[in-house]
């Protein structure tokens, strides 16, 4: 008998429309938000980086990728839209500081913010520019773009490879805790008086050293001992910021009666970076929050140690060795006080001020 006739195969399922918010098949570039020339920091790949929200920035710091939009009816920097309405936390499209956001979420955000009929906003999409210096302090972060990667992503492996290793885990969607990159630099950094007019002489309270002061949050020499957190802009002006979004970074000292938030050096460094700022290279005297009454953190390097003097003559045999040796300046430094008023005049630092024999009397320090 003839073989039974098989029924025709079912029609193939309809093709799905392309996903407008997925990472393109050719990959997409993450740019340096602070460079006018398009500078790729990372290449996002479909199926690998779909959940990624951070990328390595300058000097290897891992930072959140900021979302920004551009008008599709304009070109160049005129198209850049880092904020709508106001250049602050309320207006910055990706948040200030940036919120954790995947590529898909950034692309969807620009689509939601788009207002083609509003001449002040216009049609929006991800940018093909870095949009450097266009607001929201995104110059200090990687930024999403619509540009293809400068180098194409790795080709797809063959269909029958040996056992494939598991995909690399995505970077953490939140800022990591302070890492060694944020710690006290080799050689140490200065602690200054919050009211110091200069970063030398009597304005210096001491030197934070890696390994010795990683957990230090107080320093002697000021009416209020907790070291205050403050940041500065990373541009040429290097402007002081003791406040962020109208709030004192470590709290208002008068309101807290001097008990401001305790921050280690690493914690302050990480917070400044999260704000798109950097550690200060000055005291920021008179910049608010009553931090003039506190020691303040800086990124200023400690003075290099001078050449070692020749060894002293051997102690007298009549004295035990301990009595014949000079006492060393403590690691934390020691204060020189005014003999009448008790006001601090200077800070002597180990391996720097062993030969110091005099200190400058400052006006108002006492008679």
Order of alpha helices (4+ residues) and beta strands (2+ residues): beta-beta-beta-beta-beta-beta-alpha-beta-beta-beta-beta-beta-beta-beta-beta-beta-alpha-beta-alpha-beta-beta
